[in-house]
Amino acid sequence: MSMKAVLPDTVISLIEGAPIVEFATVSAAGVPIDTPVYVFPADNLSHLAVATGLSYPAKAERARKISRVGVLVEGSEDQPVVLIRGIAAVRDQDLQGNALRYLSETGYEGLAFGLDWSVAREAVWYFTRLIVEIAPETILWWEKPAAMNGQPHVWRAPEDTVFPPSDPAPEGAPSRGSKWPERDWRDIARDGMARNIGPHLSLMDAEGFPLPVRATRWEFDGERFLLTLPPSIPWLGDGKASLTFLGLETFVGDVTRDGDSYRFAVERALPQLPMMQDPRRVLQPDAELKEALLGRLRVETSRRRQEIPVLPEKPPALTRLAMHRRALAGCKQPMATMQK
C-alpha cells in the first residue's frame, strides 16, 4: 500500500524531502540500536529504503535476523514528526544493481570533497551496498515537535498485510577483519555532549519494535546520561536502550524511567568507524583503512557468490525524488558526516 493513500500531505512532503532518518534495528541481545542514514523512499511511497556498506553490514544483518525496525523522520520546528514501525527486507542478491541504485538516489558529490567521478568511482568499498526496504506496519505522527506532549495520529496496516521477506542470508562466516579503534566511553560521551545537539534515545515498545526519539533535554554527570523526552512515545519505560549523537557517538546500556525523565546507565560505547570521524576518508581512506575495507568487501562478496561491482564511467542519472531532495536541501546531498 502506498503511504500517499493514507497520510496527510504535510507528512508525505516531509517523507519525500527528508535526506536523513534515524533507523533503529535490534541486536541479537535485544538492544535497539539507532543510526542516522540516508533515506530514499520508493517513488510511489510503498516503502522506505536505507542502505549500508557491504564492508560494514551489521545493521542490515540485524534487520535480516529481526525484521521489526523503527524509523524516525524529522524536519523543521514547523514540520511533522513521523515515527514508523516497519518490517524490513534486506536486498543483496544484486550488488551491482544496488550500487547503481544507491548512486541514483544519493549522487556522490556530497562525499567527494571536490573529487572528480573518475577518482570517486574507485571507492567500491563505499558504493557496494546492502539495501534495506522498510514497509510500514504502523505510522505515528505529530503535527510538529511542540505537539509531542499530546497523543499522535496513528495509521496501522491492515491485519492481512503480507510483508516481503529478506533475500536469503549468505553462506559462511561474516568478515571480521581489523577491529575499529575503541576509546573510553566517557571520553566519547564528552565528545557527544560538546556537539550541543539533542541525542536520540531508542527503546523497545511492547510489541518488539525499536523506536528512536530525540531528547528535549540532556545532561551527562560523568557516569550516566540524564534525559527528558516527550511523554507520548509508545514504548516501554525501562530496559535495554541505545543513545546516539548523530551516529558519531553511540552508547548501549540500560534505561530507567521516572515520568518524562530517563536515567541511561552506559554499558559501553560502540566502536567508531574511522570514516565517520573524518568524512574525507569515505572515498579516500589511508592505505591501512582501505585494505581493511577491501578485505571485508572481498569476503562479503564471496559469501554472496558475486563479484565486486564495477562502477560506470559516468554516474547514473538521479531519480525524481533524489532531485527533489537535492533541490530542497540547497546543496549536493548526502551529508558525509551522517553516512554509515
C-alpha positions as CSV (number, residue, x, y, z in Angstrom):
1,M,0.0,0.0,0.0
2,S,1.2,3.5,-0.8
3,M,1.7,5.8,2.1
4,K,0.2,8.5,-0.2
5,A,-3.2,6.9,0.2
6,V,-3.3,7.1,4.0
7,L,-1.2,10.1,5.1
8,P,-1.8,13.9,5.0
9,D,0.1,16.0,2.5
10,T,2.3,17.5,5.2
11,V,3.6,14.1,6.2
12,I,4.0,12.9,2.6
13,S,6.0,16.1,1.9
14,L,8.3,15.5,4.9
15,I,9.0,11.9,3.9
16,E,9.6,12.7,0.3
17,G,12.0,15.5,1.1
18,A,13.9,14.2,4.1
19,P,17.6,13.4,3.3
20,I,18.3,11.6,6.7
21,V,16.3,9.5,9.0
22,E,17.0,7.7,12.3
23,F,17.0,3.9,11.6
24,A,16.7,1.5,14.6
25,T,17.4,-2.2,14.5
26,V,17.5,-4.8,17.2
27,S,20.7,-6.7,18.2
28,A,20.9,-10.4,19.0
29,A,21.0,-9.4,22.7
30,G,17.7,-7.5,22.3
31,V,19.3,-4.0,22.3
32,P,17.7,-1.4,20.0
33,I,20.5,0.4,18.0
34,D,19.8,3.6,16.1
35,T,21.9,5.0,13.2
36,P,21.2,8.1,11.1
37,V,21.1,7.0,7.5
38,Y,20.4,8.4,4.1
39,V,16.8,7.5,3.1
40,F,15.3,7.0,-0.4
41,P,11.5,6.3,-0.5
42,A,10.0,4.3,-3.3
43,D,8.6,6.6,-6.0
44,N,5.1,5.5,-5.1
45,L,5.8,5.6,-1.3
46,S,5.1,1.9,-0.8
47,H,8.2,1.6,1.3
48,L,11.3,3.5,2.5
49,A,14.8,2.3,1.7
50,V,18.1,2.8,3.5
51,A,21.5,1.3,2.9
52,T,24.8,0.4,4.5
53,G,28.2,-0.6,3.1
54,L,28.8,-4.2,2.5
55,S,32.2,-3.7,4.2
56,Y,30.3,-2.9,7.5
57,P,26.9,-4.7,7.2
58,A,26.0,-5.0,10.8
59,K,22.7,-3.1,10.8
60,A,21.4,-4.7,7.7
61,E,22.2,-8.2,9.1
62,R,20.4,-7.2,12.3
63,A,17.4,-6.3,10.2
64,R,17.6,-9.6,8.3
65,K,17.5,-11.6,11.6
66,I,14.9,-9.4,13.4
67,S,12.8,-7.7,10.8
68,R,11.0,-5.3,13.2
69,V,12.6,-1.9,12.8
70,G,11.9,1.7,13.7
71,V,12.3,4.9,11.6
72,L,12.1,8.4,12.8
73,V,11.6,11.2,10.3
74,E,12.1,14.8,11.5
75,G,12.1,18.2,9.8
76,S,11.9,21.8,11.0
77,E,10.1,23.1,14.0
78,D,7.0,23.7,11.8
79,Q,7.0,20.3,10.2
80,P,5.6,17.0,11.4
81,V,7.5,14.3,13.4
82,V,6.9,10.9,12.0
83,L,7.7,7.6,13.8
84,I,7.3,4.4,11.7
85,R,7.2,0.8,12.9
86,G,8.3,-1.2,9.9
87,I,9.1,-4.6,8.6
88,A,12.5,-4.7,7.0
89,A,13.6,-6.7,3.9
90,V,17.3,-6.9,3.1
91,R,18.3,-6.8,-0.6
92,D,21.7,-8.1,-1.5
93,Q,21.2,-10.6,-4.4
94,D,22.3,-8.0,-7.0
95,L,25.2,-5.9,-5.6
96,Q,25.9,-4.3,-8.9
97,G,22.3,-3.2,-9.2
98,N,22.4,-2.0,-5.6
99,A,25.5,0.2,-6.3
100,L,23.8,1.9,-9.3
101,R,20.5,2.3,-7.3
102,Y,22.3,3.9,-4.4
103,L,24.2,6.3,-6.7
104,S,21.0,7.3,-8.5
105,E,19.4,8.1,-5.1
106,T,22.3,9.9,-3.4
107,G,24.7,11.1,-6.0
108,Y,28.3,11.1,-5.0
109,E,29.3,14.8,-4.8
110,G,28.3,15.3,-1.1
111,L,31.0,12.8,-0.2
112,A,33.6,13.7,-2.8
113,F,35.1,17.0,-1.4
114,G,35.8,18.1,-4.9
115,L,37.0,14.7,-6.3
116,D,36.1,14.0,-9.9
117,W,33.9,11.0,-10.5
118,S,36.9,9.3,-12.3
119,V,38.6,9.1,-8.9
120,A,35.5,8.7,-6.7
121,R,34.3,5.7,-8.7
122,E,37.2,3.7,-7.3
123,A,35.6,3.7,-3.9
124,V,33.9,0.4,-4.3
125,W,34.3,-0.2,-0.5
126,Y,31.7,2.5,0.0
127,F,29.4,2.2,-3.0
128,T,28.9,-1.6,-2.7
129,R,25.7,-1.5,-0.6
130,L,23.1,-3.7,1.1
131,I,19.7,-2.0,0.7
132,V,17.0,-2.4,3.4
133,E,13.5,-1.8,2.2
134,I,11.1,-0.9,5.1
135,A,7.3,-1.5,4.7
136,P,5.3,0.5,7.3
137,E,3.3,-1.6,9.8
138,T,2.3,1.4,12.0
139,I,2.8,5.1,11.3
140,L,2.6,7.6,14.2
141,W,2.8,11.4,13.5
142,W,2.6,14.6,15.4
143,E,1.8,17.9,13.6
144,K,5.1,19.4,14.8
145,P,7.7,18.8,17.6
146,A,5.8,21.1,20.1
147,A,2.8,18.8,19.7
148,M,4.6,15.8,21.1
149,N,3.2,16.4,24.5
150,G,-0.1,15.1,23.1
151,Q,-1.1,11.8,21.5
152,P,-0.1,11.1,17.9
153,H,-2.2,10.4,14.9
154,V,-2.0,6.7,14.1
155,W,-2.3,4.6,10.9
156,R,-1.9,0.8,11.0
157,A,-1.5,-1.6,8.1
158,P,-4.5,-4.0,7.6
159,E,-4.2,-7.2,9.5
160,D,-3.9,-9.3,6.4
161,T,-1.0,-7.3,5.0
162,V,1.8,-9.6,3.7
163,F,5.2,-8.1,4.2
164,P,8.0,-9.0,1.7
165,P,10.8,-11.2,3.2
166,S,14.5,-10.5,3.0
167,D,16.8,-12.2,0.5
168,P,18.3,-15.4,1.9
169,A,21.3,-14.9,4.2
170,P,24.7,-15.6,2.6
171,E,26.6,-18.7,3.3
172,G,29.7,-18.9,5.6
173,A,31.0,-16.8,8.4
174,P,30.9,-13.0,8.2
175,S,34.0,-10.9,7.7
176,R,35.9,-9.9,10.8
177,G,39.0,-8.2,9.7
178,S,40.5,-5.4,11.7
179,K,38.6,-4.0,14.6
180,W,37.8,-0.3,14.6
181,P,39.6,1.7,17.3
182,E,38.0,1.8,20.7
183,R,38.2,4.6,23.4
184,D,37.0,5.0,26.9
185,W,33.2,5.6,26.7
186,R,33.4,8.6,29.0
187,D,35.7,10.4,26.6
188,I,33.3,9.6,23.8
189,A,30.4,10.9,25.9
190,R,32.1,14.2,26.4
191,D,32.6,14.5,22.6
192,G,28.9,13.9,22.1
193,M,27.9,16.5,24.7
194,A,30.2,19.0,23.1
195,R,28.1,18.9,19.9
196,N,25.2,20.6,21.7
197,I,22.7,18.7,19.5
198,G,19.9,16.7,21.0
199,P,20.8,12.9,21.1
200,H,18.3,10.2,20.1
201,L,17.3,7.5,22.6
202,S,16.0,4.2,21.4
203,L,13.9,1.8,23.4
204,M,11.6,-1.2,22.6
205,D,7.9,-1.0,22.6
206,A,5.6,-3.7,23.9
207,E,5.5,-5.5,20.5
208,G,9.2,-5.6,20.0
209,F,9.8,-2.6,17.7
210,P,12.8,-0.4,18.4
211,L,11.7,3.2,18.5
212,P,14.1,6.2,18.4
213,V,13.1,9.7,19.6
214,R,15.1,12.9,20.2
215,A,15.7,14.1,23.7
216,T,14.4,17.5,24.6
217,R,16.9,17.9,27.5
218,W,20.2,16.0,28.1
219,E,22.9,16.0,30.7
220,F,26.0,13.9,31.5
221,D,27.2,13.7,35.1
222,G,30.4,11.8,34.3
223,E,28.8,8.4,34.9
224,R,25.4,8.4,33.2
225,F,23.1,10.4,30.9
226,L,20.0,12.2,32.3
227,L,17.4,12.7,29.6
228,T,14.0,14.3,29.2
229,L,11.8,13.0,26.4
230,P,8.3,13.7,25.0
231,P,5.7,11.9,27.1
232,S,3.6,10.4,24.3
233,I,6.2,7.9,22.8
234,P,4.6,4.4,22.9
235,W,7.5,2.4,24.3
236,L,8.4,0.6,27.4
237,G,9.8,2.9,30.1
238,D,12.7,0.7,31.2
239,G,15.1,-1.7,29.6
240,K,17.9,-2.1,27.1
241,A,18.5,1.1,25.1
242,S,20.9,3.0,22.9
243,L,21.8,6.6,22.8
244,T,23.4,8.3,19.8
245,F,24.7,11.8,18.9
246,L,24.4,11.9,15.1
247,G,25.6,8.3,14.8
248,L,29.1,9.6,15.7
249,E,29.0,8.7,19.4
250,T,26.7,5.8,20.2
251,F,26.2,4.0,23.5
252,V,24.3,1.0,24.7
253,G,23.1,0.4,28.2
254,D,20.0,0.3,30.4
255,V,17.3,2.9,31.0
256,T,15.1,3.5,34.0
257,R,12.2,5.9,33.7
258,D,10.6,8.4,36.1
259,G,7.8,10.2,34.4
260,D,9.3,12.1,31.5
261,S,12.9,11.7,32.9
262,Y,15.2,8.9,31.9
263,R,18.4,7.7,33.5
264,F,20.6,6.0,31.0
265,A,23.4,3.8,32.5
266,V,26.1,3.2,29.9
267,E,27.4,-0.3,29.4
268,R,29.8,0.6,26.6
269,A,30.3,2.8,23.5
270,L,30.1,1.2,20.1
271,P,33.3,1.2,18.1
272,Q,33.6,4.3,16.0
273,L,34.0,3.7,12.2
274,P,37.1,5.7,11.2
275,M,35.3,7.2,8.2
276,M,32.7,8.7,10.5
277,Q,35.3,10.7,12.4
278,D,36.8,12.1,9.2
279,P,34.3,12.1,6.3
280,R,37.1,12.8,3.8
281,R,38.2,9.2,4.4
282,V,35.0,7.8,3.0
283,L,36.2,8.0,-0.6
284,Q,39.9,8.5,0.1
285,P,40.9,6.3,3.1
286,D,44.5,5.9,4.1
287,A,46.2,2.7,2.9
288,E,45.6,0.7,6.1
289,L,41.9,1.6,6.3
290,K,41.4,1.0,2.6
291,E,42.9,-2.5,2.8
292,A,40.7,-3.3,5.8
293,L,37.6,-2.2,4.0
294,L,38.6,-4.1,0.8
295,G,39.4,-7.2,2.8
296,R,35.9,-7.2,4.3
297,L,34.4,-6.5,0.9
298,R,36.1,-9.5,-0.7
299,V,34.8,-11.8,2.0
300,E,31.3,-10.5,1.8
301,T,31.0,-10.6,-2.0
302,S,32.4,-14.1,-2.0
303,R,29.8,-15.2,0.6
304,R,27.2,-14.0,-1.8
305,R,28.9,-15.6,-4.8
306,Q,29.1,-12.2,-6.6
307,E,31.8,-10.0,-8.0
308,I,32.7,-6.7,-6.6
309,P,30.7,-4.1,-8.5
310,V,32.2,-2.2,-11.4
311,L,31.1,1.4,-11.3
312,P,30.3,3.1,-14.7
313,E,32.5,5.8,-16.3
314,K,29.6,8.2,-15.8
315,P,27.4,8.2,-12.7
316,P,23.8,7.2,-13.2
317,A,21.1,9.9,-13.5
318,L,19.4,10.9,-10.3
319,T,15.8,9.7,-9.7
320,R,12.9,12.1,-9.4
321,L,12.9,12.1,-5.6
322,A,16.7,12.4,-5.4
323,M,16.5,15.6,-7.5
324,H,13.6,16.8,-5.2
325,R,15.7,16.2,-2.1
326,R,18.7,17.9,-3.6
327,A,16.6,21.0,-4.5
328,L,15.1,21.2,-1.0
329,A,18.5,20.9,0.7
330,G,20.0,23.6,-1.5
331,C,23.2,21.6,-1.7
332,K,24.5,18.3,-3.0
333,Q,23.4,15.6,-0.6
334,P,24.1,13.3,1.2
335,M,25.8,14.9,4.1
336,A,29.0,12.9,4.5
337,T,29.1,13.3,8.3
338,M,25.8,11.4,8.6
339,Q,26.6,8.4,6.3
340,K,27.4,5.0,7.6
